[in-house]
Amino acid sequence: MHIAAHEWARPIPTQIASTGPMASLYWRLSGHQPDDAARAEALAFVRRKLDEVADSPTDLPAAPEELGAWMDGNAQRVAAQYAEYLEGRKAGGPRRFFGNRAHALYFLRVVAPTKLVDGSWLYGLVAHWRNSRFSDLVRTYVEELGEGAPDKNHVLLYRKLLASSGLDPVDDLDDAFYEQGLIQLALGWHGEALLPEVIGFNLGYEQLPLHLLITAYELNELGLDPYYFTLHVTVDNTDTGHAKRACQAVLDTLPKLGDSSGFWERVRNGSKLADAGLGTTQVIREFDIAREVVRILSRKSVAGHGAHSDYCKVAGRSVNDWLAEPSRVPGFLEALQQAGWIHLGRPVDESRFWGLLQGEKAEMFGVFSSYELQVIHDWIRGAASADGQPYADLGVPQRASFRAAQRLATLRGRALPTPDVQTPLLDPDLDALEDQLRVLDADAQMQLLVQAMSPVQHWTPAGLKATRLFWERSRA
């Protein structure tokens, strides 16, 4: 993971999200096995991106032999910066990233297209697992897949985080949020044609960044599960982790008979793709809660503009009239404030509008998701929402961190151990995988396992089993 050097220069989308060309190609590469047309489009896309970043600066050393010192220097800088951050927090400083709970949830939502294809850039090399020069890269991919363990597979972990936070489905993001994930998928489906670039991207992306440490700390503080992020802190370490292996992979794959300098230049250029797209800290910094409220209400207006009776009027207009066009939503929110339905900067229970959404007689109960309710809740409360209060905990004086809440649940007996005997999984792809493995020879079995480990399905029961079998057999 890496922070783009000039990421502040890229504008955050402000319009209501719509499916664009990057999102469309993203789903064609991740939703099912891509056809030749999708693969060709992906290759053309990533080549354009490589051309775009060719003249961008990089902090990579001039020679690959200097990578060890470069990696150590980066790790030391991040450690020092994080220590400084922690000292500031202990001294009473505010959170650096997330102003309130809605802000953190927004972040988790908009980075989902990248997190849901985590590790995909290395997929194209898995079929070449017999080549010992790719050992570190194949191992990294398998570890991104959790070695087939459901509680360690990075994509499955993020899917569960989205579900537990009320953030799924993620189906209306602006096209720009798909760019980094699309780059990773395009590299993964073209590992052979773009070998140096894949190795370079891996090198840039797997170095431990400061934003990962701060994100994990502040998510936990806000009562949100930080495990996906803390897991990356451990696996990206510079001793035995992905950061170290990424450097070693460069040295292992440098041509001994061919053009090593040309290969290295392609590696350097590929590393720049780790900075492409909307960067993590940019997305966090540019969050505008009022704009997000407008987006949410604009989306709801499509389904809700004809669902209200005409007797209720705001500023002389019926609610149906206000909601007839998404462009009227900002005016509608202003009218609700003028009419006393919303009191910004006050407790939410003083706003009649909030009473329509939550409470014993909430007439709009179930209309808004838990994420949307949190955004509206924090928008109404204003500066007071910095306490991170979940919208459902109205009146609760103090909120525990995620880890503290988990420990308390365990002590109270709510976190029960997983039983030794589990119900067999009901999954048609898992059945098909097992049926095919019974009739194929050893080589064909490995080919099938590799296919089942693709970004399309490695997080499914079939993909998880394929990963376990592949890892076991590839090391035999």
C-alpha positions as semicolon CSV with decimal commas, in nm:
position;residue;x (nm);y (nm);z (nm)
1;M;0,000;0,000;0,000
2;H;0,129;0,345;-0,088
3;I;0,027;0,709;-0,072
4;A;0,036;0,901;-0,397
5;A;0,283;1,189;-0,396
6;H;0,042;1,429;-0,568
7;E;-0,293;1,280;-0,466
8;W;-0,439;1,610;-0,343
9;A;-0,446;1,736;-0,701
10;R;-0,714;1,487;-0,803
11;P;-1,073;1,609;-0,746
12;I;-1,312;1,396;-0,543
13;P;-1,633;1,324;-0,740
14;T;-1,928;1,532;-0,623
15;Q;-2,213;1,416;-0,842
16;I;-2,454;1,134;-0,768
17;A;-2,270;0,815;-0,851
18;S;-2,329;0,638;-1,178
19;T;-2,186;0,332;-1,343
20;G;-1,905;0,438;-1,574
21;P;-1,653;0,264;-1,799
22;M;-1,407;0,177;-1,523
23;A;-1,676;0,031;-1,299
24;S;-1,815;-0,167;-1,593
25;L;-1,478;-0,319;-1,682
26;Y;-1,404;-0,378;-1,314
27;W;-1,712;-0,600;-1,281
28;R;-1,639;-0,780;-1,607
29;L;-1,298;-0,875;-1,466
30;S;-1,411;-0,962;-1,114
31;G;-1,770;-1,083;-1,148
32;H;-1,696;-1,383;-1,367
33;Q;-1,417;-1,533;-1,576
34;P;-1,343;-1,254;-1,827
35;D;-1,374;-1,322;-2,200
36;D;-1,114;-1,227;-2,461
37;A;-1,273;-0,887;-2,522
38;A;-1,262;-0,793;-2,154
39;R;-0,902;-0,909;-2,125
40;A;-0,800;-0,706;-2,429
41;E;-0,975;-0,400;-2,289
42;A;-0,802;-0,451;-1,955
43;L;-0,460;-0,474;-2,119
44;A;-0,521;-0,157;-2,318
45;F;-0,638;0,019;-2,002
46;V;-0,334;-0,068;-1,794
47;R;-0,095;0,021;-2,078
48;R;-0,257;0,365;-2,093
49;K;-0,207;0,403;-1,721
50;L;0,158;0,305;-1,755
51;D;0,203;0,572;-2,019
52;E;0,035;0,828;-1,793
53;V;0,268;0,759;-1,497
54;A;0,587;0,720;-1,701
55;D;0,709;1,071;-1,621
56;S;0,593;1,070;-1,259
57;P;0,860;1,078;-0,986
58;T;0,944;0,770;-0,780
59;D;1,141;0,726;-0,461
60;L;1,271;0,385;-0,568
61;P;1,652;0,362;-0,574
62;A;1,845;0,380;-0,899
63;A;1,968;0,021;-0,865
64;P;1,774;-0,285;-0,744
65;E;2,062;-0,384;-0,516
66;E;1,970;-0,083;-0,300
67;L;1,616;-0,203;-0,233
68;G;1,695;-0,339;0,112
69;A;1,818;-0,004;0,239
70;W;1,526;0,171;0,068
71;M;1,274;-0,059;0,241
72;D;1,438;-0,019;0,582
73;G;1,448;0,359;0,545
74;N;1,077;0,369;0,462
75;A;0,992;0,145;0,760
76;Q;1,194;0,364;0,997
77;R;1,026;0,681;0,874
78;V;0,680;0,531;0,914
79;A;0,763;0,403;1,263
80;A;0,888;0,746;1,369
81;Q;0,583;0,922;1,223
82;Y;0,347;0,677;1,393
83;A;0,523;0,721;1,727
84;E;0,476;1,097;1,686
85;Y;0,108;1,045;1,607
86;L;0,059;0,830;1,919
87;E;0,232;1,087;2,137
88;G;-0,002;1,352;2,002
89;R;-0,308;1,138;2,076
90;K;-0,187;1,064;2,429
91;A;-0,147;1,437;2,481
92;G;-0,514;1,484;2,398
93;G;-0,492;1,556;2,027
94;P;-0,793;1,476;1,804
95;R;-0,817;1,190;1,557
96;R;-0,620;1,274;1,244
97;F;-0,836;1,087;0,990
98;F;-1,196;1,041;1,100
99;G;-1,397;1,331;1,237
100;N;-1,683;1,103;1,342
101;R;-1,822;0,756;1,292
102;A;-1,994;0,847;0,964
103;H;-1,660;0,964;0,825
104;A;-1,498;0,628;0,900
105;L;-1,790;0,435;0,750
106;Y;-1,777;0,651;0,439
107;F;-1,409;0,563;0,400
108;L;-1,474;0,191;0,436
109;R;-1,745;0,217;0,172
110;V;-1,564;0,412;-0,098
111;V;-1,240;0,210;-0,082
112;A;-1,436;-0,116;-0,115
113;P;-1,369;-0,159;-0,490
114;T;-0,997;-0,172;-0,413
115;K;-1,019;-0,386;-0,100
116;L;-1,251;-0,640;-0,264
117;V;-0,981;-0,737;-0,516
118;D;-0,693;-0,734;-0,268
119;G;-0,394;-0,927;-0,401
120;S;-0,542;-0,972;-0,749
121;W;-0,239;-0,818;-0,924
122;L;-0,039;-1,137;-0,856
123;Y;-0,294;-1,387;-0,982
124;G;-0,138;-1,424;-1,328
125;L;0,180;-1,572;-1,178
126;V;0,012;-1,850;-0,981
127;A;-0,003;-2,079;-1,287
128;H;0,379;-2,058;-1,294
129;W;0,420;-2,187;-0,940
130;R;0,681;-2,443;-1,051
131;N;0,925;-2,162;-1,135
132;S;1,119;-2,106;-0,812
133;R;1,196;-1,747;-0,914
134;F;0,828;-1,667;-0,849
135;S;0,815;-1,840;-0,509
136;D;0,788;-1,521;-0,305
137;L;0,522;-1,377;-0,532
138;V;0,308;-1,692;-0,535
139;R;0,340;-1,721;-0,159
140;T;0,231;-1,360;-0,118
141;Y;-0,079;-1,425;-0,329
142;V;-0,166;-1,736;-0,130
143;E;-0,130;-1,539;0,192
144;E;-0,358;-1,265;0,055
145;L;-0,605;-1,551;0,016
146;G;-0,544;-1,652;0,377
147;E;-0,401;-1,988;0,268
148;G;-0,765;-2,089;0,227
149;A;-0,875;-2,003;0,582
150;P;-1,202;-1,805;0,585
151;D;-1,088;-1,593;0,881
152;K;-0,766;-1,490;0,701
153;N;-0,876;-1,441;0,339
154;H;-0,842;-1,065;0,285
155;V;-1,134;-1,022;0,049
156;L;-1,369;-1,231;0,261
157;L;-1,265;-1,033;0,568
158;Y;-1,352;-0,708;0,395
159;R;-1,683;-0,842;0,270
160;K;-1,769;-0,935;0,629
161;L;-1,658;-0,591;0,750
162;L;-1,890;-0,425;0,498
163;A;-2,179;-0,647;0,606
164;S;-2,123;-0,600;0,980
165;S;-2,100;-0,222;0,931
166;G;-2,421;-0,203;0,726
167;L;-2,232;-0,097;0,413
168;D;-2,333;-0,361;0,163
169;P;-2,421;-0,364;-0,115
170;V;-2,177;-0,107;-0,252
171;D;-2,358;-0,037;-0,575
172;D;-2,361;0,336;-0,642
173;L;-2,004;0,464;-0,617
174;D;-1,864;0,713;-0,864
175;D;-1,654;0,564;-1,143
176;A;-1,331;0,716;-1,011
177;F;-1,340;0,495;-0,701
178;Y;-1,290;0,187;-0,922
179;E;-0,965;0,297;-1,083
180;Q;-0,712;0,145;-0,841
181;G;-0,903;-0,183;-0,815
182;L;-0,930;-0,201;-1,194
183;I;-0,554;-0,154;-1,227
184;Q;-0,496;-0,445;-0,990
185;L;-0,737;-0,670;-1,179
186;A;-0,590;-0,577;-1,517
187;L;-0,240;-0,662;-1,394
188;G;-0,364;-0,991;-1,250
189;W;-0,519;-1,106;-1,577
190;H;-0,200;-1,018;-1,771
191;G;0,083;-1,140;-1,550
192;E;0,277;-1,287;-1,838
193;A;0,265;-0,983;-2,068
194;L;0,328;-0,741;-1,781
195;L;0,565;-0,939;-1,558
196;P;0,803;-0,651;-1,468
197;E;0,512;-0,415;-1,408
198;V;0,337;-0,668;-1,183
199;I;0,657;-0,711;-0,982
200;G;0,697;-0,335;-0,961
201;F;0,338;-0,276;-0,852
202;N;0,381;-0,541;-0,584
203;L;0,698;-0,369;-0,467
204;G;0,528;-0,031;-0,431
205;Y;0,200;-0,157;-0,287
206;E;0,335;-0,390;-0,020
207;Q;0,545;-0,136;0,171
208;L;0,387;-0,050;0,506
209;P;0,232;0,301;0,493
210;L;0,158;0,533;0,781
211;H;-0,208;0,565;0,684
212;L;-0,265;0,194;0,746
213;L;-0,149;0,222;1,109
214;I;-0,355;0,533;1,178
215;T;-0,663;0,385;1,011
216;A;-0,651;0,072;1,228
217;Y;-0,603;0,279;1,544
218;E;-0,892;0,516;1,476
219;L;-1,136;0,250;1,353
220;N;-1,084;0,062;1,678
221;E;-1,133;0,383;1,874
222;L;-1,466;0,440;1,697
223;G;-1,587;0,090;1,779
224;L;-1,535;-0,047;1,426
225;D;-1,351;-0,372;1,358
226;P;-0,990;-0,289;1,259
227;Y;-0,880;-0,648;1,195
228;Y;-0,859;-0,622;0,815
229;F;-0,615;-0,335;0,858
230;T;-0,416;-0,473;1,151
231;L;-0,371;-0,796;0,956
232;H;-0,202;-0,597;0,681
233;V;0,026;-0,433;0,935
234;T;0,158;-0,774;1,032
235;V;0,182;-0,937;0,689
236;D;0,354;-0,634;0,531
237;N;0,643;-0,636;0,778
238;T;1,003;-0,583;0,664
239;D;1,147;-0,894;0,828
240;T;0,954;-1,194;0,695
241;G;0,649;-1,026;0,544
242;H;0,530;-0,906;0,207
243;A;0,745;-0,592;0,205
244;K;1,063;-0,797;0,235
245;R;0,945;-1,057;-0,016
246;A;0,851;-0,787;-0,265
247;C;1,212;-0,665;-0,263
248;Q;1,348;-1,018;-0,289
249;A;1,116;-1,096;-0,581
250;V;1,276;-0,815;-0,781
251;L;1,622;-0,959;-0,728
252;D;1,504;-1,313;-0,800
253;T;1,342;-1,223;-1,131
254;L;1,598;-0,981;-1,276
255;P;1,721;-1,132;-1,605
256;K;2,066;-1,287;-1,594
257;L;2,094;-1,331;-1,970
258;G;1,856;-1,064;-2,096
259;D;1,828;-0,688;-2,048
260;S;1,828;-0,643;-1,672
261;S;1,838;-0,261;-1,690
262;G;1,533;-0,249;-1,919
263;F;1,352;-0,494;-1,689
264;W;1,432;-0,277;-1,387
265;E;1,301;0,035;-1,557
266;R;0,973;-0,145;-1,627
267;V;0,963;-0,252;-1,261
268;R;1,011;0,110;-1,153
269;N;0,734;0,225;-1,384
270;G;0,499;-0,047;-1,263
271;S;0,556;0,061;-0,903
272;K;0,408;0,401;-0,987
273;L;0,070;0,239;-1,053
274;A;0,041;0,186;-0,677
275;D;-0,018;0,561;-0,656
276;A;-0,278;0,577;-0,935
277;G;-0,639;0,658;-0,867
278;L;-0,788;0,830;-0,564
279;G;-0,545;0,787;-0,274
280;T;-0,643;0,677;0,076
281;T;-0,562;1,003;0,250
282;Q;-0,725;1,207;-0,026
283;V;-1,052;1,018;0,011
284;I;-1,040;1,069;0,386
285;R;-0,951;1,437;0,370
286;E;-1,214;1,533;0,113
287;F;-1,511;1,382;0,298
288;D;-1,798;1,633;0,313
289;I;-2,081;1,511;0,532
290;A;-2,335;1,763;0,398
291;R;-2,258;1,651;0,044
292;E;-2,302;1,288;0,150
293;V;-2,641;1,366;0,305
294;V;-2,750;1,524;-0,023
295;R;-2,629;1,216;-0,214
296;I;-2,823;0,985;0,016
297;L;-3,145;1,185;-0,002
298;S;-3,108;1,228;-0,379
299;R;-3,087;0,854;-0,422
300;K;-3,388;0,798;-0,197
301;S;-3,589;1,056;-0,393
302;V;-3,596;0,826;-0,696
303;A;-3,799;0,566;-0,507
304;G;-3,974;0,791;-0,259
305;H;-4,102;1,085;-0,460
306;G;-4,448;0,932;-0,509
307;A;-4,482;0,757;-0,176
308;H;-4,593;1,052;0,041
309;S;-4,939;1,194;0,092
310;D;-5,000;1,551;-0,022
311;Y;-5,134;1,683;0,309
312;C;-4,783;1,738;0,447
313;K;-4,620;2,045;0,294
314;V;-4,282;2,206;0,354
315;A;-4,238;2,569;0,247
316;G;-4,563;2,545;0,050
317;R;-4,459;2,235;-0,144
318;S;-4,561;1,876;-0,097
319;V;-4,290;1,625;-0,008
320;N;-4,362;1,444;-0,337
321;D;-4,296;1,766;-0,524
322;W;-3,969;1,826;-0,338
323;L;-3,852;1,473;-0,418
324;A;-3,966;1,472;-0,782
325;E;-3,618;1,580;-0,895
326;P;-3,291;1,489;-0,718
327;S;-3,168;1,842;-0,789
328;R;-3,431;1,975;-0,546
329;V;-3,290;1,786;-0,246
330;P;-3,053;2,063;-0,123
331;G;-3,344;2,309;-0,125
332;F;-3,563;2,053;0,053
333;L;-3,307;2,010;0,332
334;E;-3,280;2,388;0,368
335;A;-3,659;2,416;0,385
336;L;-3,673;2,146;0,657
337;Q;-3,429;2,349;0,862
338;Q;-3,621;2,671;0,812
339;A;-3,943;2,495;0,914
340;G;-3,786;2,361;1,234
341;W;-3,784;1,995;1,131
342;I;-3,406;1,980;1,152
343;H;-3,192;2,163;1,410
344;L;-2,828;2,137;1,308
345;G;-2,575;2,134;1,588
346;R;-2,830;2,005;1,840
347;P;-2,902;1,654;1,978
348;V;-3,086;1,449;1,717
349;D;-3,390;1,390;1,938
350;E;-3,466;1,763;1,907
351;S;-3,518;1,725;1,532
352;R;-3,864;1,608;1,422
353;F;-3,708;1,474;1,102
354;W;-3,494;1,230;1,302
355;G;-3,806;1,110;1,482
356;L;-3,944;0,999;1,145
357;L;-3,636;0,779;1,093
358;Q;-3,580;0,633;1,440
359;G;-3,795;0,576;1,746
360;E;-4,105;0,391;1,860
361;K;-4,335;0,551;1,599
362;A;-4,082;0,622;1,325
363;E;-4,291;0,643;1,008
364;M;-3,986;0,598;0,785
365;F;-3,833;0,310;0,978
366;G;-3,641;0,081;0,745
367;V;-3,615;0,334;0,461
368;F;-3,252;0,419;0,538
369;S;-2,963;0,178;0,590
370;S;-2,762;0,188;0,910
371;Y;-2,483;0,369;0,726
372;E;-2,723;0,632;0,594
373;L;-2,872;0,680;0,940
374;Q;-2,526;0,731;1,086
375;V;-2,446;0,997;0,827
376;I;-2,771;1,185;0,894
377;H;-2,722;1,144;1,271
378;D;-2,369;1,290;1,262
379;W;-2,468;1,566;1,019
380;I;-2,742;1,686;1,253
381;R;-2,522;1,669;1,564
382;G;-2,238;1,859;1,397
383;A;-1,924;1,911;1,606
384;A;-2,066;1,699;1,890
385;S;-2,047;1,391;1,663
386;A;-1,670;1,389;1,718
387;D;-1,745;1,165;2,018
388;G;-1,808;0,885;1,768
389;Q;-2,147;0,789;1,909
390;P;-2,331;0,525;1,702
391;Y;-2,678;0,646;1,602
392;A;-2,840;0,348;1,778
393;D;-2,669;0,427;2,112
394;L;-2,868;0,742;2,184
395;G;-2,824;0,820;2,554
396;V;-2,532;0,582;2,611
397;P;-2,271;0,795;2,793
398;Q;-1,954;0,628;2,665
399;R;-1,869;0,395;2,380
400;A;-1,602;0,125;2,418
401;S;-1,339;0,062;2,152
402;F;-1,396;-0,237;1,927
403;R;-1,136;-0,451;2,105
404;A;-1,270;-0,357;2,450
405;A;-1,623;-0,446;2,342
406;Q;-1,503;-0,782;2,213
407;R;-1,325;-0,858;2,540
408;L;-1,636;-0,762;2,737
409;A;-1,856;-0,983;2,518
410;T;-1,620;-1,276;2,576
411;L;-1,627;-1,225;2,953
412;R;-2,007;-1,218;2,945
413;G;-2,016;-1,542;2,751
414;R;-2,159;-1,400;2,428
415;A;-1,855;-1,490;2,217
416;L;-1,881;-1,866;2,204
417;P;-1,613;-2,094;2,054
418;T;-1,674;-2,243;1,714
419;P;-1,802;-2,601;1,752
420;D;-1,576;-2,882;1,635
421;V;-1,849;-3,032;1,419
422;Q;-1,974;-2,797;1,150
423;T;-2,262;-2,831;0,908
424;P;-2,134;-2,926;0,560
425;L;-2,129;-2,628;0,327
426;L;-2,407;-2,612;0,070
427;D;-2,245;-2,463;-0,239
428;P;-2,285;-2,572;-0,603
429;D;-1,935;-2,456;-0,704
430;L;-1,781;-2,651;-0,418
431;D;-1,966;-2,963;-0,532
432;A;-1,852;-2,907;-0,891
433;L;-1,491;-2,859;-0,783
434;E;-1,490;-3,181;-0,584
435;D;-1,657;-3,375;-0,866
436;Q;-1,401;-3,255;-1,124
437;L;-1,103;-3,322;-0,898
438;R;-1,208;-3,688;-0,874
439;V;-1,172;-3,748;-1,248
440;L;-0,874;-3,529;-1,346
441;D;-0,507;-3,624;-1,347
442;A;-0,259;-3,441;-1,123
443;D;-0,163;-3,168;-1,374
444;A;-0,524;-3,097;-1,471
445;Q;-0,618;-3,082;-1,103
446;M;-0,358;-2,811;-1,041
447;Q;-0,486;-2,614;-1,340
448;L;-0,839;-2,635;-1,200
449;L;-0,722;-2,523;-0,856
450;V;-0,544;-2,224;-1,007
451;Q;-0,860;-2,126;-1,195
452;A;-1,064;-2,150;-0,874
453;M;-0,812;-1,920;-0,701
454;S;-0,883;-1,630;-0,939
455;P;-1,015;-1,294;-0,811
456;V;-1,359;-1,405;-0,929
457;Q;-1,408;-1,670;-0,663
458;H;-1,110;-1,733;-0,434
459;W;-1,313;-1,603;-0,137
460;T;-1,600;-1,851;-0,197
461;P;-1,614;-2,198;-0,038
462;A;-1,481;-2,353;-0,362
463;G;-1,203;-2,097;-0,388
464;L;-1,102;-2,140;-0,026
465;K;-1,080;-2,518;-0,065
466;A;-0,887;-2,479;-0,391
467;T;-0,640;-2,250;-0,215
468;R;-0,584;-2,500;0,065
469;L;-0,528;-2,786;-0,178
470;F;-0,302;-2,579;-0,404
471;W;-0,083;-2,463;-0,117
472;E;-0,054;-2,816;0,019
473;R;0,033;-2,974;-0,316
474;S;0,263;-2,697;-0,444
475;R;0,490;-2,744;-0,141
476;A;0,494;-3,124;-0,154
